[in-house]
C-alpha cells in the first residue's frame, strides 16, 4: 500500500499545500482566445513542474500557464507574450 505524503511550498509569495497524488500541468497556447495544450504533466512534484514552466520559451502571441485541477485555486502561474 502506497502512502500519501503532504507537502508545502511557497510559489510567488503564496503557500501551496499539495499531496503526492496532486498532478501539475504545464500548458501553452496561442492567441488571446486560443485554447491551452498540455505540454507536460507532473504527479506530486511541484518543483519539477515549476522548472519546466520557467524553461518553456514562448514567442510573440503565445501564452503559458502552470495549473493543477486538484487545488482550490487551480492556476498557479501564467505568462502572456505580446
C-alpha positions in Angstrom: 0.0 0.0 0.0 1.4 3.4 -1.1 1.3 6.2 1.4 0.3 9.7 0.5 2.6 12.4 1.7 1.6 16.1 2.2 4.0 18.8 1.1 4.0 22.6 1.3 5.9 25.1 -1.0 5.9 28.8 -1.4 5.5 30.0 -5.0 5.5 33.7 -5.8 4.7 34.5 -2.2 1.7 32.1 -2.0 1.8 29.0 0.2 0.7 25.9 -1.8 -0.2 22.7 0.0 -0.4 19.6 -2.0 0.0 15.8 -1.8 2.0 13.2 -3.6 -1.2 12.5 -5.7 -1.6 16.1 -7.0 -1.0 16.5 -10.7 0.5 19.7 -12.1 0.2 20.6 -15.8 2.5 22.9 -17.9 0.4 24.2 -20.7 0.9 26.6 -23.6 -1.3 28.1 -26.3 -1.5 30.8 -29.0 -3.6 33.9 -29.2 -5.9 35.7 -26.8 -8.7 33.3 -27.1 -6.8 30.2 -28.2 -7.0 27.1 -26.1 -4.2 25.7 -24.0 -2.5 22.4 -24.7 -0.8 20.3 -22.1 2.9 20.0 -22.8 3.9 18.1 -19.7 2.3 16.7 -16.5 3.9 16.0 -13.2 2.4 14.0 -10.4 3.4 15.2 -6.9 6.4 17.2 -7.9 5.8 21.0 -7.9 9.5 21.8 -8.1 10.0 20.0 -11.3 6.8 21.5 -12.8 8.0 25.0 -11.9 11.3 24.2 -13.5 9.6 23.1 -16.8 7.3 26.1 -16.7 10.2 28.5 -16.3 12.2 26.8 -19.1 9.3 26.9 -21.6 10.2 29.7 -24.1 7.2 31.3 -25.8 7.3 33.6 -28.7 5.1 36.5 -29.8 1.4 35.9 -29.4 1.8 32.8 -27.2 1.0 32.1 -23.6 1.8 29.6 -20.9 0.5 28.5 -17.5 1.1 26.2 -14.6 -2.1 24.6 -13.4 -3.4 21.9 -11.1 -7.1 21.0 -11.1 -6.7 19.2 -7.8 -6.3 22.6 -5.9 -8.9 25.1 -4.8 -7.2 27.8 -6.9 -6.0 25.8 -9.9 -3.9 28.5 -11.8 -0.6 28.7 -10.0 1.3 30.9 -12.6 0.7 32.2 -16.1 2.5 34.4 -18.6 1.5 36.1 -21.9 3.8 37.2 -24.6 2.8 40.2 -26.8 
